[in-house]
Amino acid sequence: MTWNRNANENTKRLSSRMTYTKMLQDIRIHESCSLLLDTSWRVQTIALEVGIHDMKYFYRIFKERCGLTPHEFRFNACSNIQ
């Protein structure tokens, strides 16, 4: 069973060039961006809501994907509205 799962994951990875972990991170970061723009929730609350419990990890992958910290992202989005 493990071999089949690994083979299936490897096939998906090769065909999409994205690992399952990276795909899940992208979904979580996309959702956190929406929550940052649409709510006034604290960043910690948003991280927990999207399923990330380690704040250091959340800030790191958010900055890798968006180029900004969550606070910078929210501030820049709000300043562009006005």
N, C-alpha and C positions, 0 to 999 in steps of 0.2 A: 504494500500500500504506500509506503514512504517513497519507494522508487518512482511509482506512477505520479505521485504528487510533485516530486522534484522534477521529473521529466516534463510534466505539464507546466510547471512554473517556468522552467527553462525555455520551453517552446514559446510561451507567452512573452517572456522577456526578450527573446530574440526577435519575435515578430513585431513587438511594439516598441522595443528599445527602452522600455521603462520597467523597473522592478515594481513588484507589488507594494513595497514599502514606500517608494517614491510616489507612486500613484496615490496611495493613501495620504501621504503628506500633502500632496497637491490639493486633494479634496478638502482636507482639514484647513489648509491655509486659505483656500478660496472661500470657504464658509466663514472663517474668522474675519476675513476682509469684509464680507457682507455684514457680519455682526458689528464690526467696528464702525461701519458707516450708518447702520440702521438702528443701533441701540446706544445707550449711554453706559452700558455695562463696563465694569473694570476689566482690564486685560486679563487678569487672573481668572475671572469668571468666564470669559470667552474661551480661554485655553481649556478650561475644564469642560465647557460645553461641547467643544469639538473633539474631546477625548484625549487631550494632552495634559498630563499631570505634573510634568517636570517643566517649570517655568524657564529654566536656562535653555533647555532643549527647544521649547516653543519660540523663544526670542531668536535663537540661532537659526532655526529653519525658516522662520518668518523673514528674517533679514536676508538669508540666502535667496529666497524666492522673490521677495518684493523689493529688495534693495534699501529698505527702511525698517526701523523698529515699528512695532505696533502703534506706539504713541506718535511717532513721526508720521506714520501713515494716516492716522486719524486727524492729526493736526493739519497736515497738508490738504487732505480732502475737505476739511471744514473751512480752511482759509480760501480754497478755490471757489467755494459756494458764495462767499460774501463779495 
